[in-house]
Amino acid sequence: LSVSQCLLPDKTSRFTCRGKQIHHFLWISTFAEYTVVPEFTLAKIDAAAPLDKVCLLACGFSTGYGAAINTAKVKPGSTCAVFGLGGVGLSVVMGCKAAGASRIIGVDVNKEKFARAKELGATECISPRDFQKPVQEVLTEMTGYGVDYS
C-alpha cells in the first residue's frame, strides 16, 4: 500500500488516536463513523435507490468475483470451496460458476445463507458446526482429495 493511498490528496489525515495520526485506508476508511474523503472516491446514488441494498455493493462484488476469475483463475470442471457466504463470498460463488466450476461448496456457520448461495451457483453447502473434525478434513472426505480452489 503506497503512502499516497493512506493520506488524503492534500497529504494529510483527518484521523487521530491519543494525539497520534492514523492513516486512511485507500482514501476512504469506511470503518469510521464519520470521515472525510476525496471527491473521486465517491459515487452518486440515485435518491430513489433503496439504501439498504445499495450499501452492500461497494467493492464486495468486484473483490469476490475478481478473486475467482482474475486471481485464482478457476478452471472449468474444477472443485471450489468458498468460506463465508456474505457479499464477498457470494460473489466468489458467482465467479466460480461463471468460470465453469463443476462443484462449488459453500462453507458458513450461518445456514440461513445456504439457500441464496445455491441460487447463485453453490452446488452444496456445509456448516463447520455440524462436524466434530476440522472442516478441511470434511472437504477432503467429500471430494476424495480436497478442492482445487478455496
Residue pairs with C-beta under 8 A, 6 or more apart in sequence:
1 25
1 26
5 24
5 25
5 26
5 27
6 13
6 23
6 24
6 25
7 13
7 23
7 24
8 14
8 24
8 27
8 36
8 37
8 38
9 27
9 38
13 21
13 22
13 23
13 24
14 24
14 35
14 36
15 21
15 22
15 23
15 24
15 29
15 32
16 22
24 35
26 41
27 37
27 38
27 41
28 35
28 37
28 41
29 35
29 37
30 58
45 51
45 54
56 87
60 86
60 87
60 88
60 91
61 87
61 91
62 91
63 88
63 91
64 87
64 88
64 89
64 90
64 91
64 92
64 93
64 94
64 95
65 91
65 92
65 94
65 95
65 98
66 95
67 88
67 92
67 95
68 74
68 80
68 92
68 94
68 95
68 96
68 98
68 99
68 149
69 95
69 98
69 99
72 149
73 99
74 80
74 95
74 96
74 99
74 100
74 101
74 148
74 149
75 99
75 100
75 101
75 148
76 99
76 100
76 101
76 102
77 100
77 101
77 102
78 99
78 100
78 101
78 102
78 103
78 148
78 149
79 101
79 102
79 103
79 104
79 105
79 143
79 147
79 148
79 149
80 92
80 96
80 101
80 103
80 104
80 105
80 147
80 148
80 149
80 150
81 105
81 107
81 139
81 147
81 149
81 150
82 89
82 92
82 93
82 96
82 104
82 105
82 106
82 107
82 117
82 122
82 150
83 89
83 107
83 108
83 150
84 107
84 108
85 93
85 106
85 107
85 108
85 110
85 113
85 114
85 116
85 117
85 122
85 125
86 113
89 106
89 108
89 117
90 113
90 116
90 117
90 120
93 104
93 106
93 117
93 120
93 121
93 122
94 120
94 121
96 104
96 121
96 149
97 104
97 120
97 121
101 149
102 123
103 123
103 124
103 143
103 147
104 121
104 122
104 123
104 124
105 122
105 123
105 124
105 125
105 126
105 139
105 142
105 147
106 113
106 114
106 117
106 118
106 122
106 124
106 125
106 126
107 125
107 126
107 127
107 128
107 135
107 139
108 114
108 117
108 125
108 127
109 127
109 128
109 129
110 127
111 125
111 127
113 125
114 122
114 125
117 125
118 124
118 125
124 142
126 135
126 138
126 142
128 134
128 135
128 138
131 138
136 146
139 146
139 147
139 150
140 146
